[in-house]
Amino acid sequence: MGPLVRRSWAPRGHTPVLMQRGRSRTKVSVIGALSISPQRRRVRSHFRLLANANFDAAGVLKFLQQLCRAIGGPIELVWDRSQAHRGQPVKGWLERNAHRIHTTLLPGYAPELNPVELIWGHIKTNRLANFAPVELDELFDQTHFATADISDDGDLLRSFLKHCPLSFRLN
């Protein structure tokens, strides 16, 4: 739970001190997606958080099912080549739902093509910068608040899409 240390401000002569708990391996895992309405008027974000766990194929599958309920229409899913995205539970479910969901995998390592990676970078370098929680609940809550804030900012979400070199046909 070590913080991403960024520049901060303090009165002259008073060096800022960032207290943190040492050797803690607790974490919050986040999976996210951006959706664009068919008329390209609205951009939304969708997130799911796990405390002290990684997203495996079962967790990814739950997220996809949640995403389908939230969107309600056809989905063009563009994502990276994480093993959890390609595992059998997810692969089988996607095959059964191919009439509604079409998937495209990004190249092997191409975070610059993934707008959700830009969201993570923004959250870590802005909202969570210099944040050194003592307990896992604090980290979970702050991460939840950060993703919720991003979700409410359509212009910021649109900027992440426009920054990627992939064509999402935004005006």
Short mmCIF file of the C-alpha atoms (twelve columns), coordinates in Angstrom:
data_MODEL
# 
_entry.id   MODEL 
# 
loop_
_atom_site.group_PDB 
_atom_site.id 
_atom_site.type_symbol 
_atom_site.label_atom_id 
_atom_site.label_alt_id 
_atom_site.label_comp_id 
_atom_site.label_asym_id 
_atom_site.label_seq_id 
_atom_site.Cartn_x 
_atom_site.Cartn_y 
_atom_site.Cartn_z 
_atom_site.pdbx_PDB_model_num 
ATOM 1   C CA . MET A 1   0.000   0.000   0.000   1 
ATOM 2   C CA . GLY A 2   2.918   2.290   -0.619  1 
ATOM 3   C CA . PRO A 3   1.912   5.610   -2.173  1 
ATOM 4   C CA . LEU A 4   2.905   6.996   -5.508  1 
ATOM 5   C CA . VAL A 5   4.975   9.914   -4.259  1 
ATOM 6   C CA . ARG A 6   4.433   13.147  -6.137  1 
ATOM 7   C CA . ARG A 7   5.639   16.688  -5.592  1 
ATOM 8   C CA . SER A 8   3.883   18.392  -2.710  1 
ATOM 9   C CA . TRP A 9   3.973   21.724  -0.941  1 
ATOM 10  C CA . ALA A 10  4.937   22.696  2.580   1 
ATOM 11  C CA . PRO A 11  5.912   25.888  4.370   1 
ATOM 12  C CA . ARG A 12  9.521   26.937  3.788   1 
ATOM 13  C CA . GLY A 13  11.858  25.037  6.070   1 
ATOM 14  C CA . HIS A 14  9.344   22.259  6.811   1 
ATOM 15  C CA . THR A 15  10.047  19.236  4.655   1 
ATOM 16  C CA . PRO A 16  6.829   17.281  4.057   1 
ATOM 17  C CA . VAL A 17  6.882   13.823  5.629   1 
ATOM 18  C CA . LEU A 18  4.754   11.045  4.167   1 
ATOM 19  C CA . MET A 19  4.107   8.368   6.787   1 
ATOM 20  C CA . GLN A 20  3.342   4.898   5.516   1 
ATOM 21  C CA . ARG A 21  3.065   1.381   6.818   1 
ATOM 22  C CA . GLY A 22  6.047   -0.718  5.801   1 
ATOM 23  C CA . ARG A 23  6.016   -4.133  4.137   1 
ATOM 24  C CA . SER A 24  2.284   -4.227  3.567   1 
ATOM 25  C CA . ARG A 25  1.191   -6.342  0.610   1 
ATOM 26  C CA . THR A 26  -2.493  -5.467  0.751   1 
ATOM 27  C CA . LYS A 27  -3.990  -4.003  -2.398  1 
ATOM 28  C CA . VAL A 28  -7.133  -3.120  -4.287  1 
ATOM 29  C CA . SER A 29  -7.559  -4.571  -7.777  1 
ATOM 30  C CA . VAL A 30  -9.694  -2.672  -10.269 1 
ATOM 31  C CA . ILE A 31  -11.230 -3.720  -13.567 1 
ATOM 32  C CA . GLY A 32  -12.802 -1.083  -15.747 1 
ATOM 33  C CA . ALA A 33  -14.398 -0.324  -19.079 1 
ATOM 34  C CA . LEU A 34  -15.486 2.672   -21.091 1 
ATOM 35  C CA . SER A 35  -18.693 2.622   -23.089 1 
ATOM 36  C CA . ILE A 36  -19.754 4.964   -25.871 1 
ATOM 37  C CA . SER A 37  -23.426 5.383   -26.704 1 
ATOM 38  C CA . PRO A 38  -24.472 4.448   -30.279 1 
ATOM 39  C CA . GLN A 39  -25.053 8.118   -31.139 1 
ATOM 40  C CA . ARG A 40  -21.603 8.973   -29.654 1 
ATOM 41  C CA . ARG A 41  -23.181 11.520  -27.317 1 
ATOM 42  C CA . ARG A 42  -22.388 9.875   -24.003 1 
ATOM 43  C CA . VAL A 43  -19.264 8.219   -22.617 1 
ATOM 44  C CA . ARG A 44  -19.592 6.200   -19.421 1 
ATOM 45  C CA . SER A 45  -17.184 4.279   -17.266 1 
ATOM 46  C CA . HIS A 46  -17.803 1.015   -15.454 1 
ATOM 47  C CA . PHE A 47  -15.659 -0.264  -12.590 1 
ATOM 48  C CA . ARG A 48  -15.480 -3.193  -10.201 1 
ATOM 49  C CA . LEU A 49  -13.082 -3.348  -7.254  1 
ATOM 50  C CA . LEU A 50  -11.690 -6.287  -5.281  1 
ATOM 51  C CA . ALA A 51  -9.991  -5.926  -1.916  1 
ATOM 52  C CA . ASN A 52  -6.795  -7.925  -1.461  1 
ATOM 53  C CA . ALA A 53  -7.362  -10.154 -4.498  1 
ATOM 54  C CA . ASN A 54  -6.598  -10.349 -8.199  1 
ATOM 55  C CA . PHE A 55  -9.157  -10.551 -10.961 1 
ATOM 56  C CA . ASP A 56  -9.166  -14.096 -12.262 1 
ATOM 57  C CA . ALA A 57  -11.359 -15.451 -15.068 1 
ATOM 58  C CA . ALA A 58  -14.338 -15.799 -12.687 1 
ATOM 59  C CA . GLY A 59  -13.998 -12.156 -11.588 1 
ATOM 60  C CA . VAL A 60  -13.688 -10.967 -15.178 1 
ATOM 61  C CA . LEU A 61  -16.772 -12.975 -16.087 1 
ATOM 62  C CA . LYS A 62  -18.778 -11.351 -13.262 1 
ATOM 63  C CA . PHE A 63  -17.656 -7.940  -14.504 1 
ATOM 64  C CA . LEU A 64  -18.690 -8.749  -18.097 1 
ATOM 65  C CA . GLN A 65  -22.120 -9.916  -16.933 1 
ATOM 66  C CA . GLN A 66  -22.494 -6.715  -14.903 1 
ATOM 67  C CA . LEU A 67  -21.408 -4.692  -17.942 1 
ATOM 68  C CA . CYS A 68  -23.991 -6.406  -20.161 1 
ATOM 69  C CA . ARG A 69  -26.760 -5.592  -17.692 1 
ATOM 70  C CA . ALA A 70  -25.631 -1.954  -17.529 1 
ATOM 71  C CA . ILE A 71  -25.329 -1.435  -21.289 1 
ATOM 72  C CA . GLY A 72  -28.270 -3.411  -22.613 1 
ATOM 73  C CA . GLY A 73  -27.303 -3.321  -26.300 1 
ATOM 74  C CA . PRO A 74  -24.598 -4.748  -28.543 1 
ATOM 75  C CA . ILE A 75  -21.037 -4.433  -27.244 1 
ATOM 76  C CA . GLU A 76  -17.741 -4.071  -29.081 1 
ATOM 77  C CA . LEU A 77  -15.196 -5.170  -26.476 1 
ATOM 78  C CA . VAL A 78  -11.603 -4.063  -27.010 1 
ATOM 79  C CA . TRP A 79  -9.201  -5.280  -24.353 1 
ATOM 80  C CA . ASP A 80  -5.674  -6.389  -23.616 1 
ATOM 81  C CA . ARG A 81  -4.332  -9.922  -23.676 1 
ATOM 82  C CA . SER A 82  -4.481  -10.617 -19.949 1 
ATOM 83  C CA . GLN A 83  -4.728  -14.338 -19.232 1 
ATOM 84  C CA . ALA A 84  -7.872  -13.685 -17.186 1 
ATOM 85  C CA . HIS A 85  -9.505  -12.205 -20.317 1 
ATOM 86  C CA . ARG A 86  -8.671  -15.292 -22.358 1 
ATOM 87  C CA . GLY A 87  -9.417  -17.990 -19.756 1 
ATOM 88  C CA . GLN A 88  -11.940 -20.736 -20.456 1 
ATOM 89  C CA . PRO A 89  -14.876 -19.396 -18.373 1 
ATOM 90  C CA . VAL A 90  -14.676 -16.039 -20.153 1 
ATOM 91  C CA . LYS A 91  -13.979 -17.541 -23.576 1 
ATOM 92  C CA . GLY A 92  -16.939 -19.931 -23.317 1 
ATOM 93  C CA . TRP A 93  -19.305 -17.209 -22.111 1 
ATOM 94  C CA . LEU A 94  -18.221 -14.875 -24.915 1 
ATOM 95  C CA . GLU A 95  -18.789 -17.618 -27.495 1 
ATOM 96  C CA . ARG A 96  -22.322 -18.179 -26.145 1 
ATOM 97  C CA . ASN A 97  -22.995 -14.438 -26.309 1 
ATOM 98  C CA . ALA A 98  -21.315 -13.768 -29.672 1 
ATOM 99  C CA . HIS A 99  -24.631 -12.443 -31.047 1 
ATOM 100 C CA . ARG A 100 -24.303 -9.491  -28.664 1 
ATOM 101 C CA . ILE A 101 -20.598 -9.113  -27.874 1 
ATOM 102 C CA . HIS A 102 -17.776 -8.875  -30.396 1 
ATOM 103 C CA . THR A 103 -14.246 -8.908  -28.977 1 
ATOM 104 C CA . THR A 104 -10.999 -7.501  -30.308 1 
ATOM 105 C CA . LEU A 105 -7.687  -8.080  -28.565 1 
ATOM 106 C CA . LEU A 106 -5.085  -5.346  -28.448 1 
ATOM 107 C CA . PRO A 107 -1.494  -6.188  -29.402 1 
ATOM 108 C CA . GLY A 108 0.665   -7.980  -26.830 1 
ATOM 109 C CA . TYR A 109 1.884   -4.990  -24.843 1 
ATOM 110 C CA . ALA A 110 0.228   -1.775  -25.910 1 
ATOM 111 C CA . PRO A 111 -1.000  0.233   -22.904 1 
ATOM 112 C CA . GLU A 112 -0.918  3.379   -25.050 1 
ATOM 113 C CA . LEU A 113 -3.792  1.923   -27.104 1 
ATOM 114 C CA . ASN A 114 -5.957  1.244   -24.062 1 
ATOM 115 C CA . PRO A 115 -7.897  4.289   -22.782 1 
ATOM 116 C CA . VAL A 116 -8.629  2.541   -19.481 1 
ATOM 117 C CA . GLU A 117 -4.862  2.525   -18.801 1 
ATOM 118 C CA . LEU A 118 -5.000  6.318   -19.075 1 
ATOM 119 C CA . ILE A 119 -7.707  6.338   -16.407 1 
ATOM 120 C CA . TRP A 120 -5.487  4.303   -14.054 1 
ATOM 121 C CA . GLY A 121 -2.605  6.676   -14.673 1 
ATOM 122 C CA . HIS A 122 -4.803  9.695   -14.020 1 
ATOM 123 C CA . ILE A 123 -6.202  8.269   -10.787 1 
ATOM 124 C CA . LYS A 124 -2.792  7.223   -9.473  1 
ATOM 125 C CA . THR A 125 -1.031  10.487  -10.283 1 
ATOM 126 C CA . ASN A 126 -3.852  12.779  -9.174  1 
ATOM 127 C CA . ARG A 127 -6.432  11.407  -6.760  1 
ATOM 128 C CA . LEU A 128 -4.247  8.752   -5.086  1 
ATOM 129 C CA . ALA A 129 -0.893  10.562  -5.266  1 
ATOM 130 C CA . ASN A 130 0.812   10.823  -1.856  1 
ATOM 131 C CA . PHE A 131 -2.044  8.860   -0.297  1 
ATOM 132 C CA . ALA A 132 -0.635  6.449   2.288   1 
ATOM 133 C CA . PRO A 133 -3.515  4.520   3.873   1 
ATOM 134 C CA . VAL A 134 -3.004  2.611   7.097   1 
ATOM 135 C CA . GLU A 135 -5.839  0.147   6.539   1 
ATOM 136 C CA . LEU A 136 -7.116  -1.645  3.457   1 
ATOM 137 C CA . ASP A 137 -10.585 -0.129  3.938   1 
ATOM 138 C CA . GLU A 138 -9.129  3.348   3.474   1 
ATOM 139 C CA . LEU A 139 -7.470  2.370   0.203   1 
ATOM 140 C CA . PHE A 140 -10.633 0.631   -1.017  1 
ATOM 141 C CA . ASP A 141 -12.831 3.627   -0.159  1 
ATOM 142 C CA . GLN A 142 -10.462 6.177   -1.709  1 
ATOM 143 C CA . THR A 143 -10.155 4.082   -4.881  1 
ATOM 144 C CA . HIS A 144 -13.941 3.774   -5.037  1 
ATOM 145 C CA . PHE A 145 -14.335 7.560   -4.654  1 
ATOM 146 C CA . ALA A 146 -11.703 8.190   -7.335  1 
ATOM 147 C CA . THR A 147 -13.398 5.884   -9.857  1 
ATOM 148 C CA . ALA A 148 -16.801 7.391   -9.014  1 
ATOM 149 C CA . ASP A 149 -15.466 10.915  -9.612  1 
ATOM 150 C CA . ILE A 150 -14.086 9.886   -12.993 1 
ATOM 151 C CA . SER A 151 -17.431 8.273   -13.863 1 
ATOM 152 C CA . ASP A 152 -19.197 11.607  -13.430 1 
ATOM 153 C CA . ASP A 153 -16.824 13.517  -15.708 1 
ATOM 154 C CA . GLY A 154 -17.886 12.857  -19.314 1 
ATOM 155 C CA . ASP A 155 -15.415 15.388  -20.749 1 
ATOM 156 C CA . LEU A 156 -12.500 13.712  -18.983 1 
ATOM 157 C CA . LEU A 157 -13.608 10.258  -20.151 1 
ATOM 158 C CA . ARG A 158 -13.915 11.555  -23.710 1 
ATOM 159 C CA . SER A 159 -10.382 12.979  -23.483 1 
ATOM 160 C CA . PHE A 160 -8.997  9.525   -22.602 1 
ATOM 161 C CA . LEU A 161 -10.646 8.088   -25.710 1 
ATOM 162 C CA . LYS A 162 -9.412  10.922  -27.936 1 
ATOM 163 C CA . HIS A 163 -5.863  10.537  -26.625 1 
ATOM 164 C CA . CYS A 164 -5.619  6.921   -27.807 1 
ATOM 165 C CA . PRO A 165 -4.497  6.401   -31.390 1 
ATOM 166 C CA . LEU A 166 -7.348  3.926   -32.013 1 
ATOM 167 C CA . SER A 167 -10.366 5.300   -33.816 1 
ATOM 168 C CA . PHE A 168 -13.447 5.317   -31.606 1 
ATOM 169 C CA . ARG A 169 -15.172 7.752   -34.000 1 
ATOM 170 C CA . LEU A 170 -15.806 10.479  -31.416 1 
ATOM 171 C CA . ASN A 171 -16.764 13.967  -32.499 1 
# 
